[in-house]
Amino acid sequence: MRSKSFHIITLGCKVNQYESEALREAWLKAGHRELPAPDGADVVLINSCAITAKAVSDLRATARRVRRAAPDCELLVTGCAAQALPEELNELPVDGLVPQREKVALLRWLGNADGFEAVEINTGEFPEHHPESAAEHNHEHDPKKNLESDEFWDYEGPEEVLEERAFPAFSISDYARSRAVLKIHDGCSQHCTYCIVPMGRGPSVSRPWPEILAEAGRLVSAGFREIVLNGVNLRQYGADLPPEAGLCANMNNIGEQNGPGKQKDSGGRRPDFWDLLTRLETAFAPEWAKSGALRFRISSLEPGQLGQKALETLSRSRLVAPHLHLSLQSGSPHILRRMGRGHYDPALLPDFLDALGKIWPVYGLGADFITGFPGETEENFEETLELCRRLPLTYAHVFPYSKRPGTAAARLPSQLSQTVKKERAARLRELIATKKSAFLQRQLGLDRVWVALEEGRAGQGINEFYSDCRFDQGALPHGKRLIAARPMAVADNVLIVERI
């Protein structure tokens, strides 16, 4: 087989990063050569994102830049944009689109000396579960239905047992960065009214826990000491897995009693994310917990996952980093219903986080917010600001609402101006910035933090609370281990630390 050179460019989320790493490993194992830049590569693959208009704009700019730098390469685009928006990408100077549902087929290149000609490209949608919009999934279609009515938008997502779908056959044993991502879930069946992800990745599908434990073991053996548990919607983890004997009924979570696929009989129930976390703890804590040299980080949770079971699981854990990131989106119940996220009550979060503070005296807390959602009034936005004032947030990702084609929210007539959306985002970011600064100052009172160094950032890394850290003695050797450090000062929103 003739060896080929390749370069992979990853845009978007950590799930994309994981899948790029899986392709990279497969291609290297097949004897192909990775180049550090597109120049001179036989094949360049762009792993795309479609979650915002800016993500698609970045894809267009990247494709044109690659074509200028490597005019003779075979340039392919895969990922969510290739799946959900193929018509929009027709004008790009690329040789082919590989939709997200066909991305796993790229692994077959490793047996084909002539490149990707054997890959069958299917630009269709996910036929097994792809309603036109969230609202139409829950209501009989009526073109005369008032899109502004609360009845139409009081949508809490599909409650049926999810259809079986195989987890994509990606796996890794290494990672190109010092902190490894472990993918445990793909797709989403919630169908939030603003979100294009179900169009790009299809319905929810969970990775069986034995595969997750096996991959975690490979990553630990490869020297990784921080592993990020990542998925598209961890609330839906396990809903499509078989019920297991011995698993009792779920404890109540915020705003959610029984979600998709939960079993109510005594014969067992489907495992959820907290069951998975317990299994990881059982497998790795006996060897690693005492030394503090290994940690699992939870990537992102929905508020609907937070309740007594979450508290009990985290209280028992000796390996989970004291840091949560919440897909919160808004502090207004009215706006959450319009978003298709009426399955949790944001007013219950402060009590949960107060209880969490008794388990983790210090912890990082991040959240995602969308400002300027269609129909959001100043009063609705003030509800978000007031909730943020009450929550012990240490950072946040704030996005002005971006209209995505094919989503229900894009059809609403009550779209807000870019000026309003950006002005509200700026106000929210200003509030969060003061909380971040206060949290960094608070860490100066700690005797020690554990820092995972970041690739490409000499002497910099992330501590257990997900705060940026910089070592005062300058560059340190790169590595996957956790480094004990003493907080010394705060500068430029970074915690300055010295090695212990």
Secondary structure, DSSP 8 states (H G I E B T S, - for coil): ----EEEEEE-S-HHHHHHHHHHHHHHHHTT-EE-SSSTT-SEEEEEE--SSHHHHHHHHHHHHHHHHH-TTSEEEEEEHHHHH-TGGGTTSS-SEEEEGGGGGGGGGGGG-TT-STT--------TTS--S-HHHHHS---TTS-TT-HHHH------S------------S--SSSSEEEE-EE--SS--TT--HHHHH-S-EE--HHHHHHHHHHHHHTT--EEEEE-S-GGGTTTTS--BTT------BTTBSS-TT---STT-B---HHHHHHHHHHHHHHHHTTTT--EEEE--B-GGG-BHHHHHHHHH-SSB-SEEEEEEE-S-HHHHHHTT-TTS-GGGHHHHHHHHHHH-SS-EEEEEEEES-TT--HHHHHHHHHHHHHS--S--EEEE----TT-GGGG-S----HHHHHHHHHHHHHHHHHHHHHHHHHHTT-S-EEEEE-TTSTTEEEETTS-EEEETT------SSEEEEEEEEEETTEEEEEE-
